[in-house]
Amino acid sequence: MSTWALTDLRNKRTWDIGSLAIDAFSWPVDAPLHQLDEVAHVLSAVEDAEPDFPVITPQSIDTVTGVLRRRRRGYIGAAFRVGGFGRALQPGDLLVPPNDVPVLFVSETLLGSLASAQFVAVRPDPTVIDAQWLWGLLNSRSGRSLRRLVTADSSGKRDATTALLRMKIPVPGLTEQRSAAYRLAAIEQGIRGQEQEGPTTWWRAADLRGQEWRFALGSANPSLMQEGDPLGDFCEIVRGRQSRSQDEPLNTTAGVLPLATGMYLAGRRDEVAAVLPNSVVAEPDDVLVAVIGERPLARVVVDPMLVSDTVYRLRPNERAYGPAIASFLNSATGLARWRFLALDGTVPQMRLSDLRQFPVPAGALEVQTAELLPVGPLDVQLENVLWPS
């Protein structure tokens, strides 16, 4: 998706495209603007990581969901310690990556952890800005767009840090910030505790009789893939049919609808397509998951959409199960099983037969669906919470 802006160049000191893009950027909210370093204190990394200690790095964070994934062993260099005395990080601090990766909120679950000095660690000033508001702001779609712009020309971590700290962000009154506190806290807490195990080395003798070899050879505990009921028992699963070349003219005589593609589920592209006689249409409360990729990117449908051949449509037997199914597939357990079942060819791909047999542990769907927030990319969720249209 392209972005353009009309800019008057007559009074500009430079015609540098990056600087012009930053000048053309505008936040979708009318509030006083402050530099990041005016509302948050910068913290220093004062500890050296031990060679084999697992360390959180920017690469440890999932770029779509913001979930903390595997930590890195073998990191050498300065690090932040979470918890303790002195200049250690405390719950409520933020770890801001120097690239387009979600900001990590330091919570009680990270006490005792080490984080690499590749992050910019900041401590929000509670008299000016709420920590979760700042976390949501920097991780929203607008926040990530501006972070990309200000760091685009950075030649290293020092330049990126300087650019981030000078970045201007909207800071409404604390009362307005805290009006979104409940939903921001629910989103942030929802991505905690989903960290995957670090990689381990193991070997064992396996009896390959009476079971699929890929289960027996692909896991140290293949019985986990037998636990639970097939996903197909909870919903009807079909693959979409529609696809349209970007260069193909759009025929609107039969009507059009938004088109759900894998890129749409990843939050990277929106498009529409014509409704055809054989189109697969997703209705509200259906769940969409990606066919290709190492993540399901499950999302609950809000408005009717066409379904492309890169997306599966899951129609729950009980409509209230939609958010619960999406939440389970996006969870640490669901993601681990998804990666296990996805065919690992040139790119991972989920077969329809495997998705129908996808094991759902007992009780995984027994949640209060009314309390679940819309499932989707983190930046999209936060954009909708902070400044709903």
C-alpha positions in Angstrom: 0.0 0.0 0.0 1.5 3.3 -1.0 1.4 6.6 0.9 1.7 10.1 -0.5 1.6 13.6 0.8 1.5 17.1 -0.8 4.3 19.2 0.7 5.3 22.8 0.2 9.1 22.7 -0.4 9.7 26.5 -0.6 10.5 26.9 3.1 12.2 23.6 3.7 15.9 23.5 4.6 16.3 20.1 2.9 14.5 18.1 0.3 15.5 14.8 1.9 12.7 12.4 1.4 13.0 11.0 5.0 12.8 14.4 6.6 9.8 15.4 4.4 8.0 12.2 5.3 8.4 12.9 9.0 7.1 16.4 8.5 4.1 15.1 6.6 3.3 12.6 9.3 0.4 13.4 11.6 -1.1 11.6 14.6 -4.8 10.8 14.5 -5.4 12.7 17.7 -5.4 16.4 18.6 -3.1 16.6 21.7 0.0 18.5 22.8 3.2 17.0 21.3 6.3 16.3 23.4 9.6 14.6 22.6 9.9 11.2 24.0 12.8 12.2 26.3 10.6 14.9 27.8 8.1 12.4 29.2 10.4 9.5 30.0 13.8 9.0 31.6 16.5 7.1 29.7 18.1 4.2 31.6 21.6 2.8 31.2 22.6 -0.9 30.9 25.1 -1.5 33.7 25.5 -5.3 33.7 27.4 -7.7 31.5 25.6 -10.8 30.3 27.1 -14.2 31.1 28.0 -16.1 27.9 25.3 -18.8 28.3 22.6 -16.8 30.1 19.4 -16.4 28.0 19.0 -12.8 27.1 16.0 -10.9 25.6 16.9 -9.2 22.3 14.8 -7.3 19.7 14.8 -10.6 17.7 13.0 -12.3 20.6 9.8 -10.3 20.0 7.2 -11.4 17.5 6.8 -8.6 15.0 3.0 -9.1 14.6 1.7 -10.1 18.0 4.3 -8.5 20.3 4.7 -11.7 22.2 8.1 -12.5 23.7 9.5 -15.6 22.0 12.8 -17.4 22.4 15.6 -15.7 24.2 19.1 -15.7 22.8 22.0 -17.6 24.4 25.5 -16.6 23.6 24.8 -12.9 23.7 27.9 -11.0 24.8 27.8 -7.3 25.9 26.0 -4.9 28.2 22.5 -5.8 29.4 19.7 -4.6 31.6 18.7 -6.5 34.7 15.0 -6.7 35.5 14.3 -6.3 39.2 16.7 -5.5 42.0 18.3 -2.4 43.3 20.1 0.5 41.8 19.6 1.1 38.1 17.8 -2.2 37.4 14.6 -2.1 35.3 11.3 -2.1 37.2 7.8 -3.1 36.2 6.4 -0.3 34.1 9.6 0.5 32.3 9.7 0.1 28.5 12.2 -1.6 26.2 12.1 0.2 22.8 13.9 -1.6 19.9 15.9 0.5 17.5 14.0 -1.1 14.6 10.4 -1.8 13.6 9.7 -4.3 16.4 7.0 -4.0 19.1 8.0 -2.2 22.3 8.3 -4.6 25.3 6.4 -3.7 28.5 8.5 -4.7 31.5 6.1 -6.6 33.8 6.5 -8.8 37.0 6.8 -11.9 34.8 10.2 -10.7 33.6 11.8 -10.3 37.0 15.3 -11.8 37.0 15.6 -11.5 33.2 18.4 -9.9 31.3 17.6 -7.7 28.2 20.3 -6.7 25.7 21.6 -3.1 25.4 20.3 -3.1 21.9 17.1 -1.8 23.4 16.5 1.8 24.5 15.2 1.5 28.0 12.9 4.3 29.2 11.0 4.9 32.4 7.8 7.0 31.8 7.3 10.0 34.1 4.1 9.1 36.0 3.3 12.8 36.5 3.0 13.3 32.8 2.3 10.0 31.0 0.9 6.6 31.9 3.3 3.7 31.2 0.7 1.6 29.4 -0.5 4.5 27.4 3.0 5.1 26.2 3.4 1.4 25.4 0.2 1.4 23.4 1.1 4.6 21.6 4.5 3.4 20.5 3.1 0.0 19.4 0.0 1.4 17.6 0.0 1.4 13.8 0.7 5.2 13.8 3.4 4.8 16.4 5.2 2.1 14.5 4.9 4.1 11.3 6.6 7.1 12.9 9.3 5.0 14.5 10.1 3.6 11.1 10.4 7.1 9.6 12.6 8.6 12.3 15.0 5.6 12.3 15.1 5.0 8.6 18.4 6.9 8.0 20.1 5.9 11.3 23.6 4.5 10.7 23.7 2.6 14.0 22.2 2.2 17.5 23.4 5.6 18.7 21.8 7.4 15.8 18.6 5.4 16.2 18.4 6.1 19.9 18.9 9.8 19.4 16.1 9.8 16.7 13.7 7.9 18.9 14.2 10.1 21.9 13.6 13.2 19.8 10.4 11.7 18.3 7.4 13.8 19.0 4.4 12.0 20.5 0.9 13.2 21.5 0.4 13.5 25.3 -3.2 14.2 26.3 -4.1 14.7 30.0 -3.7 11.8 32.4 -7.5 11.5 32.8 -7.9 10.9 29.1 -5.0 8.5 29.0 -6.4 6.5 31.9 -9.8 6.2 30.2 -8.2 3.6 28.0 -6.3 2.0 30.8 -8.5 -1.1 31.2 -8.4 -2.1 27.6 -4.7 -1.4 27.2 -3.9 -3.4 30.3 -6.1 -6.3 29.0 -4.2 -6.4 25.7 -0.8 -6.1 27.4 -1.5 -8.8 29.9 -3.0 -11.0 27.2 0.4 -11.4 25.5 2.3 -12.2 28.7 3.2 -15.8 29.5 3.2 -16.9 25.9 7.0 -17.3 25.6 8.1 -20.4 23.9 10.7 -22.8 25.4 14.3 -22.2 24.3 15.7 -24.6 21.9 17.0 -27.9 23.4 18.9 -30.8 22.2 17.5 -34.3 22.8 17.5 -37.8 21.3 15.5 -40.9 22.1 14.4 -44.3 20.7 10.9 -44.1 19.2 8.4 -46.9 18.2 7.2 -45.8 14.8 4.4 -48.4 14.7 0.8 -47.3 14.9 1.4 -43.5 14.6 2.4 -40.9 12.1 6.2 -40.8 11.7 6.3 -37.0 11.6 4.7 -36.9 15.1 7.1 -39.5 16.5 10.2 -37.9 15.0 9.3 -34.3 15.3 8.9 -33.9 19.0 10.3 -35.2 22.2 6.8 -35.7 23.5 4.6 -36.6 20.5 1.7 -37.6 22.8 0.9 -33.9 23.1 -0.4 -34.0 19.6 -2.9 -36.6 20.6 -4.3 -34.6 23.5 -7.6 -32.9 23.0 -10.4 -33.0 20.4 -10.1 -32.2 16.7 -10.8 -28.6 15.8 -13.2 -29.8 13.2 -15.5 -31.0 16.0 -16.0 -27.3 17.0 -16.4 -25.7 13.6 -16.9 -26.1 9.8 -13.6 -25.4 8.0 -13.3 -24.5 4.4 -10.6 -22.9 2.2 -11.4 -19.7 0.4 -11.5 -19.7 -3.4 -11.1 -16.2 -4.6 -8.0 -14.5 -5.8 -7.4 -11.4 -8.0 -4.3 -10.1 -9.6 -3.5 -6.5 -8.5 -3.3 -5.6 -12.2 -6.7 -7.0 -13.0 -9.5 -4.4 -13.4 -12.1 -4.6 -10.7 -15.6 -5.6 -12.0 -18.1 -3.9 -9.7 -21.3 -4.9 -11.5 -21.9 -7.8 -9.1 -20.9 -5.9 -6.0 -17.7 -5.9 -4.0 -16.6 -6.8 -0.5 -13.3 -6.6 1.4 -11.0 -9.5 0.5 -9.4 -11.5 3.3 -5.8 -12.6 2.3 -2.8 -13.7 4.3 -1.4 -10.2 3.9 -4.6 -8.8 5.3 -4.4 -11.1 8.4 -0.8 -9.9 8.9 -2.1 -6.3 8.9 -0.1 -5.3 5.8 -2.6 -4.8 3.0 -6.3 -4.1 2.5 -8.1 -4.7 -0.8 -11.5 -5.5 -2.2 -12.8 -7.9 -4.8 -16.0 -8.6 -6.8 -18.5 -11.1 -5.4 -18.6 -14.1 -7.7 -21.0 -17.0 -7.8 -18.4 -19.4 -6.3 -17.1 -16.9 -3.7 -16.6 -18.0 -0.1 -18.0 -15.3 2.2 -17.1 -15.0 5.9 -19.8 -13.7 8.1 -19.5 -11.9 11.5 -18.2 -14.3 14.3 -16.5 -16.5 11.7 -12.7 -17.0 12.3 -10.1 -16.5 9.6 -6.7 -18.2 9.7 -3.8 -18.1 7.2 -3.0 -21.1 5.0 0.7 -20.2 4.5 3.1 -19.2 7.2 4.4 -20.2 10.6 1.6 -18.4 12.5 -2.2 -18.8 12.2 -2.8 -15.1 12.5 -6.4 -16.0 13.6 -8.9 -13.1 13.4 -12.6 -12.9 14.2 -14.7 -11.5 11.4 -16.6 -8.3 12.2 -18.1 -7.4 8.8 -18.8 -9.7 5.8 -15.7 -10.5 3.8 -14.7 -12.5 0.8 -12.1 -15.2 1.6 -9.1 -15.7 -0.7 -7.4 -19.1 -1.4 -4.7 -18.1 1.1 -7.1 -18.2 4.0 -9.3 -20.8 5.8 -12.7 -19.9 7.1 -13.7 -21.4 10.4 -17.5 -21.2 11.1 -18.0 -22.2 14.8 -20.9 -24.6 15.7 -21.6 -22.2 18.6 -21.2 -18.6 17.4 -19.9 -17.5 20.8 -16.9 -19.8 20.3 -15.4 -17.6 17.6 -13.2 -15.4 19.9 -12.2 -18.4 22.0 -11.1 -20.4 18.9 -9.1 -17.4 17.6 -7.6 -16.8 21.1 -6.5 -20.5 21.4 -4.9 -20.6 17.9 -2.9 -17.4 18.6 -1.8 -18.6 22.1 1.6 -20.2 22.9 0.0 -23.7 22.9 -1.8 -23.1 19.6 1.3 -21.6 18.0 3.5 -24.5 19.0 1.0 -27.0 17.6 0.6 -25.0 14.4 4.3 -24.9 13.8 4.5 -28.6 14.4 1.7 -29.4 12.0 2.6 -26.9 9.2 4.3 -28.6 6.3 7.9 -27.2 6.2 8.6 -26.9 2.5 9.8 -23.7 0.9 7.4 -22.0 3.3 5.3 -23.5 6.1 1.8 -24.4 5.0 -1.2 -25.8 6.9 -3.1 -28.6 5.1 -6.9 -28.6 5.4 -6.9 -32.2 6.7 -4.4 -31.3 9.5 -6.3 -28.2 10.5 -9.5 -30.2 10.9 -7.6 -32.6 13.1 -5.8 -29.8 15.0 -5.9 -31.0 18.6 -7.7 -28.6 21.0 -6.9 -29.4 24.7 -9.9 -30.0 27.0 -11.1 -26.7 28.4 -9.1 -24.5 26.0 -12.3 -23.0 24.6 -14.1 -22.7 27.9 -13.4 -19.0 28.3 -15.6 -16.0 28.9 -15.7 -14.9 25.3 -17.4 -11.6 26.2 -14.1 -10.6 27.9 -12.0 -11.3 24.9 -10.7 -8.4 22.9 -10.7 -8.5 19.1 -7.9 -10.7 17.9 -5.4 -9.5 15.3 -2.1 -7.8 14.8 -1.0 -5.8 17.9 -0.6 -2.5 16.1 -4.2 -2.7 14.7 -5.7 -3.5 18.1 -3.9 -0.6 19.8 -4.8 1.8 17.0 -8.5 1.0 17.5 -8.3 1.4 21.3 -6.3 4.7 21.4 -8.2 6.6 18.8 -11.4 4.8 17.6 -12.9 6.3 14.5 
